[in-house]
Each structure stands twice: as C-alpha cells, then as structure tokens.
Amino acid sequence: MSVALVKSTDLFIMVNAWIGDIRAGTTVSYGNQIKASRRLIAFNADSAGVLGIVSLDCQDGGKRAVSQLHCHSDTVTDFDFSPFDQLLLATGSADKTVKVWCLSENGQDLPASAGVILGPEGCQVDMLQFHSTADGVLASGAGRGVKIWDVAQQQSLTELESHGDQLQSLAWKRDGALLGTSCKDKKLRIFDPRAKPAASQSVQGHENNKDSRLIWMDASDYLLSVGFNQMREREVKLWDTRRFSDSLLSCALDSSPGAAIPLFDTDTGLLVVAGKGENLLYCFEASPLQPALTQVNQCVTEGKTRGAALVPKLALDVMACEVARVLQLTDSFIVPISYTVPRKSVQEFHEDLFPDSAGTLPSASSQEWWAGDNKQVGKVSLNPARRPKETFTFSLFPHAQQEECLPHDSKQLDAGSVDLDRSDGSGLSSPSSSLTSPSMAPSVSTTSGFASSSSQRSLQSILGPSSKFRHAQGTVLHRDTHITNLKGLNLTTPGECNGFCANRQHLAVPLLSAGGQIAILELSKPGRLPDTSIPTIQNGTPVADFCWDPFDLQRLAVAGEDAKIRIWRIPPGGLQKMLLEPEAVLRGHTEKIYSIQFHPQAADILASSSYDMTVRIWDLHTKQEVLCLKGHTDQIFSLAWSPDGRKLATVSKDGRVRLYEPRRSVEPEQDGPGPEGSRGARVVWACGGHYLLVSGFDSRSERQLYLYKANSLSAGPIAVGTVDVSPSTLIPFYDEDTSVVFLTGKGDTRVFVYEIVTEAPFFLECNSFSSSDPHKGFVFLPKTTCNVREVEFARALRLRQSSVEPVVFKVPRVKKEFFQDDIFPPTTVWWEPALTAAAWLTGSNAQHQTLNLQPKDMTPVSEAPKDVPVRKYAPSSVYLEEKSDEQKKEELLSAMVAKLGNREDPLPQDSFEGVDEDEWD
C-alpha cells in the first residue's frame, strides 16, 4: 500500500459490533489478553484459569453468546490461535503447563479437557506463539527459558539457551527460520532453533528494563521493538538484523507507564500501538527502507485498554475497504476498531489495497520443518470471488468427530439476555461445571442463566430434571458474627485433613507454633481475639488430623505425626489455660496417621488410617484397639462410615475404592476402580447409604466426581464428571436431609453445590458460592444451627487467613411465613448415640431417632391455603367507557379554567409597596 493511501486511512469504531457484558480479567502478564482467529475471539475472563470464547462474526445479526473455557488451575498468562487451524488454541498458565484445545466453530460446544498437555515447566508459562509456516510447532517462554514443542508428538524439539533475566516476549519470523526474544536484561536476541540453542545475535535493546516487546515486520530482516528509554518514555525502535549493532531509528511516544502492545500488519505496513490501562491507540506506517516511522492517526477510545489484538486478514470486510481491524479489550466490552481507506465505489474489489496475503495451509509438517524444510506458506487472494475455500485441520483434532466428544462445562452466555453482574455480598455464581454419566450427556438446568449448547438442546435437557435447590444462595453473615484477629494459623496441615473442625459450641484451629498447638474458640463469643496469646491445647507433636466427638461436645480426638491419637477434654465454657495432659493416648499404628473419624451410631468408637496401610478401630471406653482392617497396598486418602454404622469405605492412592464390614472381616468385602490421579481423594456416603460419592483427580489432574452403587463397586462408577481444574482435593460435605453435596478445596474461592439423585443425570447442578479470597478451610455445622424461618438449609464456617466467618445457604421462597417441609424433612438426632461401643462390637445395630424442625408457630407449606388469583389489571370496561361530546367539552373547559386561575385575583405587583411622590425629586 502506498504512503498516500495509508495516510488517507479512516478510523471507524464499530459501535454496533461491540461485544458487551464480558467481565474481562485484570491479569498481570506479558500476554496481550485477547487473540482472534478467523472464526473466534479468546480473552482473559475475570476468573482465574478461565478464558472467554466468542464468535468473531455475528451470524444472525443479533447479540453473540459468550462461553467460558476452564483451562487451567491457575491464571492463564498467554494464549495463541494457530495461523492454520482456526479452531486450535494453545494456552499457558501460572500452573506451569501448556494446553492445546480444539474449539467448536460456534465457540459454544467447548471440550471437556485439553487434547494435549505439555509440561509442566519449572515455573509459570509466560508467553506462547505458534510457528508461522509449520503445522503444530509451538514456542513457549517460561521464566528465562524458551522451548520449541512438536504438538503432534507432544514433546520438546529443543530448549534454547537460558536468558540473563525474565523473558518478556518472543516472536517467530514470518518465514519461520528465526525466533526473536526480548528480555528484562535489556537485550534483544535472535535464535536459529534448528542450528543451535544459543543466540546467533544479541544487542542492547531499550535502556529501561520495564516491559518490552519484539515483533518481526515480515519475512525480511527487519524487526520492531517497543519498550522504555532511560527517561521512562515509551519508545519504538526499528532494527535491521543484518546490522544489529544499533537501531535504524528510535521514536519516543509518551511518558505513560502502561506496557505497550505492538500490532503489525505485514501487508499494509501499519503498526498499531496500544497501551495497557490507557484509552489511546497510535497508528504508524513503518517504512524500513527509508527508514521512517510515520504517524497515520490516533484513536481515543471510551474505555481503558486491557488488551488488544489484530483480526486476521482473511476475516476483514475487504469490500468495505477495511485494511485492518483491531479488537480492544476493556473491562466490559470488546470494541472493534476498523481502519478503512475511503473509496467512492464499494461494489468492486480494490486490488491496489489488498495484495495477496498468506494463506491458511501450512508449508510443512513439524518434522519436515525441524529437518530443515524452509518452504513458505502460499499466498491467496483476498478477493471474495477468488478466495480459496479449503480449510486445514490439525491432525490430532478431526473436527468432523467433534460432535462425538462431550461438551465442556461451558458457560454459554447470551450477552443480551443475561446479566453478568453479581452482588459482592451474595457470593453467588451460576452453575458451570460439567458432570455426566458414562452413557449420557450432561443435563443443563433451565434456570442456570446459561444458554445450552446445540448438542445439549434435547427436550430432556431443556425441560428437566432440575433441582429445587438450583437457586440456592450462599451469603456471608454480618461481621458481628465473625471471629477476627486470628494469628499464627497453620496452613500446612496434610491434604487428608480439613484444616479445622467445629461442632455446635467449639471451633478447633491448628496453630503454627511448635508442639502442635490447637486453639479452641467459642462460637458463642464472636468478635476480635486479643492481641496477646490465647490458651491452647499443647498436643506435643504436629497435628495430622482432628475431629470432635459427635456425642460429646467437649471431647476432641487429635491424630499426630508420631502415630498416636490423643483424646482431649475441653472444660465447659472453653479453655481458660493451656491444656497439657490428654484424657487418653491411643497407641497401635506404627507410622504417621492420615485421618480419623468417629462412628455415626455407637458411642466411643473411632476409626483411623495410617501410613502403615491399615485402618484401626478403637474403643475409647476401654482405650484399646479392637479391630485392624487390612488389604490396602498404598496410601489411604480417605475413610467414611456408612450412615447406619455397619460398613466402612476407603479410597486410596492405588486407585481402588474398598468397602469393609469390620465386624465380619478385616479384609475388604468389595473393591472397585477409583480415581486415576494420585494427588488425593475423598469418599462420602450418599442417598441413604446406598451410594458412594468419591471426589478425586483423573490422569490429567482434573478434579472429578465419581458415583458408585455401594452394592456393586466392581462394576465401576455409574456417573463420572469433571468439575474443574485445580490442585487442591475437593472436600465433600453431604447433607442427608436434602441429598445436597457441597464441594470445595483448601485454597479455593468457590463452593460447588449439587443435588445427588439416583437416576440419570445423577448430578443436578445448583448455584455455587464464590468468595473474593481463597479460604483455608470450609466446614459445615449441624442442621439444628440453621434458621428454618429464613429457609436456611445449611450453615458453614469459612476459615480465612486471620478470621472465621459464618456462611449460610438459603433457598429463595415466596411464602416464608410457612414452614418449608419439602426442604426440611425430619432430621436425624445424630448428636445422641443409638448404642454403646460394647453393643456395636457384639453385633447389635440401631438407628437414630428423628426430630421435626418445624417451629410450633409455623404451618407447613404443604398445608397452606390455596391462594385465590388476584386480578392484576382493571376490567376493560374502565378503559372502554365512552363519553359524550358534551362531557368531553365540559371536562376540557374545566381543566383550562383551573389552570388559568381566577381573573379577579390581584396581580403580584399590586401588593408591592411604592415610594412617596416627593421622593422622586
């Protein structure tokens, strides 16, 4: 394009094409925060590890649906679309991995898991870029290092020589032969990855070590860099790699502190520079042969820039003479900014504006390129009439088979019909995770606020089933109910421990002090703790796990790393001084204890699991071991008593779920396949003790739920579903009264909520609870602590860095003056033992009594009188009543007279006081 044409370029912000209500993230990284292929846009969302996905073009003229792709367990730092396969997306994260995803053409049916996982690296992945000519070659930068990956082979081709400091950018040359980098050590480096891992050239770049970027201009030897000079001014430099000792020119932009994002269009020579956190975009024409950097125009935008990206050339509206389009990412919108050249005729294709551009077919495979192939990507015409129709698909992902894959837990969001704003106080978020049975696609709640994908729009997924708890609201109670100023919290408890525990009266929190100290706090005494030390239990050894006796509110069992269990008794009213001597010490395990759990029916019965791969059952009345269960071959992650107390389930690191009937045999009665991952797992009983619910990890470290029939473990789970990607083990709390399970992990910010049912789809997703900061633990209190008048069906305590805050879960109901007996069935009186330890050990069984939670002054909603429908509108006769012409005239005259007032009334100036006549002289 000629200079004259470039200078006549018009700037047009496409207001009608704005994509709204996107809630962009505020990620601090070296990435551009937004990228576009010819079909899709990806951007950093406001949740860690999540990308927003939306179609580039609006097909039906309406508003576009935004989906959310849960990519990583930590922040997504950078991502890139393949230049050839428009649906292939690579993502890098602070979780030290690189993942490659195959997206759908509509951007809604997102995959449940990544097709390829590369890494992990030694530190967080900072930047990614696909190769410009070869298929499936990807460069990743992490810390000071750069790796070149063969995605198809899922292996590293080479690792480049370490840089002197933090890497800040990397870029492939257009011909694919060289790779350029910029670094915090202020140097620009040029690598030939196929020749040697060391840099072939390097030069001092910008004088300031703040964020710098490097981009190649085209297949020639010129490149551009942006950074900061010694005066902290942003600047652009033009370089010739054949004379790399100094820049050809340097152009200072301004003194703004925001990192500059350079976007270069090789066909037109246009350079757009956007500053993060600013509302100004510069546009230059770069002419390396002169050399010159000529400013074309500036664009002042409404919102501040979070990120920016160029739209691929083949996606431009060439018939409207659009030569470039920039996508600006703001807090709430994606704003398309179009650069056009004014022409009188827009009915014909202008060859002078649009030279042939790089096509979409790679010139070589990854192995061919690595072997030395330097073929270039063929050019294609941008003329719609002559544009080639063929498309390229990366070999690992045949898109034709995509419909056979399970859809992701995509949050398909209609930006025009769904309000994404959430109240900070409610902590409420909409359902998002994908839980499926092996034989069924996941069901979508029609009230979740998310549009269903095309593969999910069956009659069943639209009309049912759905949970009565789907609108459950989690709310943090007022600060007056919090316990604050908690100091010295121990955050290094084992993964098998919940982090802290509570009953109706007391709260036990482990402290970081030597000797395994445990603070005992009174729930009846909220407020600020004293700055001085508080009385504690001196356990004498680091705490591995601990729990309260359900039948004795003053008794706490503590398992230590010395393979002993200590039983402590808390004085009525709480600790007044340090407690040094336990009530009893149980010895029997030979190695460190994993977890402990009291029997749900019999008093004084306690089970414990240990590194010696045994489960031991203790009689606290006699202070003796009574049973020792065997059969495990690796670490026992979790154990759980059945509700009737007859059986005990375990899940272990060897990938097996086992079921014992301890009084009959010390060997497992049944076993079946468990989670594949070895990072941790939990097990609870569900649905009246007929099912087992296991939370764990799959082979890709994704958190999953598994539902088993307790009488047929060997058949495997009847339902398996991916919840999300996160490093912490999901800790389940199952409420027998409602069949609702709450799931969260230590260090999470979200509590997932599901209703468990005994037929497909098995998991009914409900609104989840979200918080602004990670919690260190999350435990639930007894049902009797709930305020049933407010339809509060669960109450929990959330442990933060220095405080404990109550969280209540409510179901919105219109007739709150009635007792919601469908939400509150008679609850089990589990705080009273059904039998003694001796009776249980001799084979006796018993069941708890139940308690009706209905207050005496409330009527059950099932007995509420039926409401008589109230007419919302006045009858039509009121509006259709006809008046005569005389009536209408009379009303009009009356209204006019009333407005004019009485003519006999004195005028305002009549009441003014004048002056005497002699005062005029």
Protein Blocks (a to p, Z undefined) as FASTA:
>chain_A
ZZklmmmpccdddfklpcehkopafbdcfbeoiacdfkbccdddfbehiacdddfbdfko
pacddddddfbfcdcfbdcddfklmmbccdddfkopacdddddfkomaccfbdfbdgdjd
fbdcfbdcddfkbghiacddehjaccdddfklopafbdcdddfbdcfbdcddfklmaccd
ddfkopacdddfklpmcdfbdcdfbfbfcdcddddfblclbdcdddddfkopacdddddf
klmmbcfbdcdfblcfbdcdddddfknopacdddehiabdcdddddfklpccddfbdcdd
fbdcfbdcdddfklpcfknopabdcddddfkbccddddddddfblkbccfklmccdddfb
dfbdfklmmnopacdcddddfbfklgcfbdcddfklcfklmmmpccdfddcddfklccfb
dcfklopacdfbdcddfkbccdddfklopacdfklmcfklmnoccdfklmpccddddfkl
pcehiehiafkbcfkbghiacdfkbccdddfbehiiacdddfklgcjddfbdcddddehp
acfbdcddfklmkbccdddfkopacdddddehiafbdcfbdfbdcdfbfbdcfbdcddfk
bghiacdddfkopacdddfklopafbdcehiabdcfbdcddfklpaccdddfkopacddd
fkloccdfbdcdddfbfnbccdddeehhlaccdddddfkopacdddddfklmmnopfbdc
dfbdcfbdcdddddfklopacdddehiabdcdddddfbdehiacddddddfbdcfbdcdd
dfklpcfknopabdcddddfkbccddddddddfklmbccfklmgcdddfkbcfbdfklmm
nopacddddddfbdfkbccfklpccdddddfbdcfklmmpccdfklmmmmmmmmmmmmno
pfkbccfklmpccddfklmZZ
